């Protein structure tokens, strides 16, 4: 039995209530941090981004003068926060970042991020094995769609609070080691990724940080077949459909981005420009690292 005093322990309601009060006292959405020089963010910019990530698990930034090739600046920005261990994926560029635009990925499957279709609520890398989870992420808009392409953002710790306040047993169910299964990925009759079985919520060994792996896609998710797990999964969908003030809907403009501890996010469908030179282009970097705050490295 885990009796450690941390806010994510179901055996310590006092620690949870104190943490919850601090969490909900923050404004729902952090302001955008303006970065004058993408190649050399100021110490103030970095400190502000770090503070927003600490309080909200994400921060919004804007390059005042977006570079023609943003990849070096994005890679360097990640390094300022200890984001170095990039996750390999089928469609990554040589830089380790992935260009997200409508394209043929050269695989049997049309992966939804590379189409103009909406993407439901999820955390990145939910299909990764538990020892290779995605803890940090950068998402950057190089060129927005002609219409649509709105991003939804929700701190996963807020989702935890909403569920725990309704029924702590839902949290216990979602922390079970077999709560959430992603079936294997089969291409050309061959298994390129085995099934992944694991919890939805996990807590870091020091009890300080909460991680979430989740996808709202019913077609490629197998939930544990018990009452508490099914109720918790349904409660998450109800939360996403609500007007909770902590759910941020934002259509990123060119030069804007998000750095996060892999919070819950989604994307609406969009309409691309008929001009190929004006197609929607985002860049994404996924890391096994978590954002490391400036005061943690001193």
N, C-alpha and C positions, 0 to 999 in steps of 0.2 A: 504493500500500500504506500502510495506517495503522500507523505505528510509535509513536504517542504512548503515553506511560506512563500508562495509566489501567486500572482493574480490569476494564473491559468490553472491552478490546482483547485479541483472541485471540493477539496477538503479544507480550504481556507477562504471562507466567504469574506472575512474582514479585508484580507489583502486584495481580493477581487473588487470589493466595494470602493476601496480607496483608489485603486488604479482606474476603475470605471469612472469615478467622479472627475479625476484629472483628465481622462480621455474625452469625456463629453463636454468638459468646460472649454475645450478648444473650439475655435470657429470651424464650421464644417469644411471650408475650402481654403487652402493657403493661397495667398496672392502670387501672381507670376513674378519670377525673378528676372529682371532685365540684365543680360550679359552683353556689355559693350564690345568686348574683344573675345570672340569664341575660342581663339587659340590660347588666350591667357586670362581666364576668369579671375576677377579680383578676390582677395581674401575675404572681403565682405560678402561677395556673391556666394562663395563656397560655404561660408559659415551659415548664411541664410538658407541655402539649399539643404545643408545638413540639419539645421534646426527643423525645417519643414518635414524632412524625412523622419526625424526622430518623433515628431508629434503626430504626423499624419500617415507615415509610411510611404509618402510620395511627395514630390515637389514639382512644380511647373516652372519652366524656364523659357526665355525667348532670346534668341540671338538677334541683337538690334540690327546687325548687318549680316544676314545669312550668307555663309560662304557658298561658292559654286559647288565645291565638293565638301560636304559637311563631315565625311567619315573620319578624317584625322582629328578634327575637333571633338567629335563625339567620343572617339576612343580615348582621347586625353581626358575628357571630362569624367568618364568612368573611372580612370586611374586615380583621379583626385579623391575618389571615395572607395578606394580599395577594390574596385570592380575590374578584375583582371582575368579570372578563370572563365573564359567564354565557353558557352555550350555549343558543341558542333551540331549542325543540322544539315539536311539535304540541300538546302537552297542558300547557304551562307556565301558571302563574297570572300575574296582573299583576305580582306581586312578583318574578317570574323563577324562583321555586321551583316545583316540580311536586308536586302532591298525588297520592300513590300509593295508590289504593284501588280496589276493584272497581267499575268503571263502564263505561259506553259512551263510548268516546273520540270518537265521531262520525266514524270513518273506516271504510273497507272492512274493514280488518284488526282482529282482536281482539288488540291488543298485550299480550303475556303479563304485563308488570308490572301491568296493570289488570284481571287476572283472579286467581283463587285458585290457579292452577296453579304448579307449581315452576318456577324459573328456574335453568338450568344455569350453570356457571362462566363468567364473562365479565369484561371490563372495560367501563366505560361508553363509549358513543360509538365503538365499534369500527368502525361503518359510516360515520363521519365522514370527509371528505377529510383527507389527511395534514396540510394546513395549518390544520385546525380540530380537532385532536385534543383530547380531554378529559384534562387533566392533574391537576385537583383535583376533589374531590367531597365533599359533605356529605350524610349520610343520617340521618334523625331519626325516631324512633318517637313519634308523637303518641298513638296508641292501638293496642295489639297485637291480634292476632286472638284469637278465643275459644280456638282450638287451632292449633298449628303456626306456620308462618311463621318458621322458624329461619334465621338468616343464617350463611353460611359466609364466612370471610375468610382471605385468604392474600396476604402480601406478595409481589409479583411478582418481587422480587429473590431471594427464596428459591426460587421456581420456576426462575429463571435458574441459580442455583447447582446445584440438583438435576440439571438437564439438562446443564450444562457439565461437572459431575463425571463424568457417565456417558459423554458423547461431545461434545467441543467442536465437532465438525462439525454437530451438531444446532443449536447456537447460530448457526453460520455460515449454515445453511439458513434459520433463522427471521429472520435479519437481511437476507435477500435482498429486493430491492425488489418482487418479485412473489410472495412466499411465501404471501400470504393475501388472497383476494379475496372481497368481499361483493357479491353480485349486486344489480342495481338494484331499487328499491322501486317497484312498479307499483300504482297505485290508480285504479279507474275507467277502466282502459285507458290511463292517462297515467303517465309516468315522473316521480315526485316526488323521487327521489334516484337519481343514476346509480350505476353500479358503482364500488366503491372498491377499488383495488389498492395493496398496500403490504406492509411487513414486519410481523412480530409484535413484535420487539424493536428499539428505536431508542435511541441514546445522544445526550444533549444535546451541543451543540457544545463545551462546556468539559470533557466527559468525566466529569462528576460524577454525572449522573443517568441512570437507565434508565427508559424508558417501554415499556409493553406494550399492544398492541391484540389482543384475543382474544375468541372465543366458542366454546363447546363445542357449539353447535347445528350438527348435521351438515346440516340442511335448508337453511340459508342461508349456508353457508361453502364456498368452493372452495379447497382446498389445492393448492399447486403439485405437479404430478405427477412427483416424483422421490423416490428412496429415502430420502434423508436427511430431507426435509421430512415424508414420511409417518411415518417412525420417530419424529421429534420430536413430531408431533401425537399419536401413540399414547402416547408417554412422558408427555406432559402429562396425558392421561386416567388413566394408571396412578397418577400422583402424586396426583391429586384423589381417587382411590378408596383411597388408602393411609391409614395412621394417623400420618402425619408430624406431629410435635409442633407444627409451626408453623401447622397448619391449625386455625383457631379456629371453633368452632361456638357461636353465641350467639343466644338469643332475646331481642331487645331489649325492655325494659320501657318503659312510658310515661315520657317524659322523657329517654330514653337515645339516644345517637347516635354516629356515626362521622365523623371528618374524615380525609381520606386523599388520597394522591397517586394516586388511581384504581387501587387495588389490585384483584386478582382477588377476586370475590365471587359468591355464589349465594344462592338463597332456596328453602326447602322449600315445598311446598304448604301450604295452611291452610284452616281452617274458620271462617267468619265467624259472628258473632252474628246470630240472626234479627232482633234489634232494630237498625234502621238507625242509631240514635244510638250504637250500640256497635260499628259496623263498624271493621275495621282501617284505620288511616290513618297513612301515613308521609309525610314531606316529603323531597324530594331536590333538591339544587342541583348542577349540573354546570358546571365552569369550564374555560376554555382556559388559565387560570393554573395553575401548580403552587403548592403550599403554600410560602410564603416564610418561612423561619425568622426568629425575632426577631434573632439575631446577624447575619443577612444584611442587615438593614435599618439597622443602626447605622453 
